[in-house]
Amino acid sequence: SDTNATGDIFGGWIMSQVDIAGGIVAARRARGRVATVAVNAFTFKKPVYVADVVSFYAKLVRVGTTSLTVDVKVYAERNWNTPNPGEVVLVTEAQLTYVALDANGRKRPVPPE
C-alpha cells in the first residue's frame, strides 16, 4: 500500500515521514506542540525502492517569534542486504515551517533558547 504504480515507495509516504522528522525538531525547540503551516520546498531527487534503508536528517534553520523552519534531507541506502552493500544516495530534500501552539491551539511565542 506504500508503493506507487511503478513499484517505488509512494512519494506521499516520504512526505509524511519528512513532516514527522521536521516536527520532532521543531517541537523540541518550541518545547511543546507545533503544527505544520507551510511546505516551503520539496524536491524528489531519486526514487526510493522497496528494501532501501531510509534515513531522515532534520536541522533547524530559522526561529521566528512563533514559527520555526526546518530543513530535512532524506537518504536511501541501497542493496544493504547483499554481499556487496550499495551506495547511500540523497533522495529527497525539503524545507518546512511550523508554528508553536498553546494548549488551545493558538499561536504562541517560541521560548528563548
N, C-alpha and C positions, 0 to 999 in steps of 0.2 A: 504493500500500500504506500510505501515511501519511494517508489521508483516511477519515473516518467515513461512515456511510450517507447523510448529507445533503451530502457533498462538502466539508465543512470539514476543517481539519487535525485529526487524531486527538489527543485530549487526552493520551493516553499518550505520544505523541511529545513534546509540550510538557513533560510531567512529566520525561521522561528528560533533555531539554536543560536544564531548570531544575536538576536534580541535578548535571549536569556543571558548569554555571556556578557553583553553590554550592560544589561540591567543589574547584574550582580555587582559589577564595578561601580556603577552609578549609585546603587543603594548603599553600598559600603561607605562611599564618600559622603553621601547625603545623610547617613546614619538613620535610615528609615525608608519608608515607602517611596517609590518613584513610578512614573508612568512614561511610556514612550510617546513623544509628541511629534517626532519627525525622523524620517529616514532621509538623511541629507545626501547620501551617496551609497550605491550598492552595485558592485561590479563582479559578475561571474567571469573569472578568467579561464578556468578549465573545469571540466566535469568532475564530479565525484562519483566513483564507481562503487558498486556493491563490493564489500570486503575491504575497502580502504579504511585505514585508521585516520579519523578526522580530529584535528586539534584546533581549538579556538583560543586566540590570544587577544584580550581586550585591554585597552590602555586609555585612561582618562586624559583628554587633551585640552579641555576647557571647563572652567567652573564659573558660572554666572551667578546672579543674585538668587535665582530659583531654578536654574537649569544646569545640566551637565552634558558635555559632549564626549562621546566615546568612539575611538577607532577600534575596529575589530578586524583581525586578519585570520583567515582560515587556511590551514594546511592539510593536505592529504598525504599519507604515507602509503605508497602503492606496493603491492606484492610483498607485504611484510611477512607473510607466512610461507615463503618459498625459500629454497636453499640459497638463492642469491637475492636478498631483500632489495626492493626497488628504491626509487627516489622519493624525496619529500618535495612536494610542489605546492606553491601558493595557488589556491583555487578560488578564493573569494576575498574581497576587501569591502569594508562598509564603514560608514560613519552614521551614528545615530545620536539624537538629542533626547534627553529625558528631563522631566520636571519633578522636583521634590514635592511630595504631597503630605498634608497633615492628616489627622485621624478622620476628618470629614471629607477627604478627597479634594481639598482645595490647595492651591499652590502655597508653598511656604519657602522661606529663605533656606538656602543651603548653609549649615553651620560653618563657622570658620574652622580651618584645619587645626 
